[in-house]
């Protein structure tokens, strides 16, 4: 059975629910209170993706506080995908997603130079005091190169597993295309030039 190891980043401003999202996804549990992440937290989740494939996810929950953002280049190294999360009751956390996506695009790239696949998650959609509309999220997601976006509620366990499966599918599709061998160009033969070279007539 094949096993894929995928390093996935979870980024966004502080207090948008990143740690509770990871905890809900990994353990199925929800806690109302979490201490702010200091630097980065690690979690691992094994998915039985198909009869022939397992996917081991290494989840890096990155602190959203300003003082840790200078460290992101170290944390991003080797990442193959990312979740960018905001809180639908906080317009500032939504606006910050542009910064997080740019930071990712600058520091986390695939071997071919492309950006790593990212999905945008709008957390706390169970709350009535939302200030960010679905239309705004959709336009923002398309304009900033996200593979997809979803509304999630970590509290209600809405779309948590679905969001991660969507991201894993995107990552595996991209990795599969990177693994395909490139066709080598055939050697071009110029008979006239070759014959001149053999005769030593001024060929560089």
C-alpha positions, 0 to 999 in steps of 0.5 A: 500500500502506498503512503503519502506524507503531506505537510500542510500549513494552517495559517491565519490571524490569532483567535480565528479557530485554527487550533480548534479546527486542527483538534476537531479534525484530528481527534473529533473533539471541540474545546471552547477554550484554547491557549494561543499557539506559541510559534507552531504546533504539530499534529498528525492524522492518518487518512485511509484514502483508498484501498491502495493509498494512505495519506499521513498529514503533518499539520503545522498550526502556525501562530497568528501573532505578529511577532511570529510572522518573521519565522514563517519561512522556516515553518513553510519549508517543505509544505505541500498545501495550506489552509488559510482561515478567518473568522466570519465575524471579524472583517480584519481577519478576512482582510489579513488573508491577503497578507497570509496568501502573499506570504505563502506565495513568496515563501512556499513554492513547489519544485516547479516554482508554482504556489502550493495549493491553498484553500480558504476557510470561513470559520464560525459560520454558525454565529449570527453576527457574521460581517463577511458575505459569501459573495465577498469570500467567493470574489476574494478566493478567485482573485487570489488564487485559492483552489477552493473556499468553504464555510466551516463551523468547528463548533458544529463540526460542519465541513471540517473533514470535507475541507481537509479532503478537498485540500488533500485531493488538490495536493495529490492531483498537483503532486501527480502532475509533478511526478509525470516524467517530462518527454525529452526533446529529440536531438536535432541533427544538422548534416551540413554543420556536422560534416563541416565540423568533421572537416574542421572548417571553422566550427565553433 
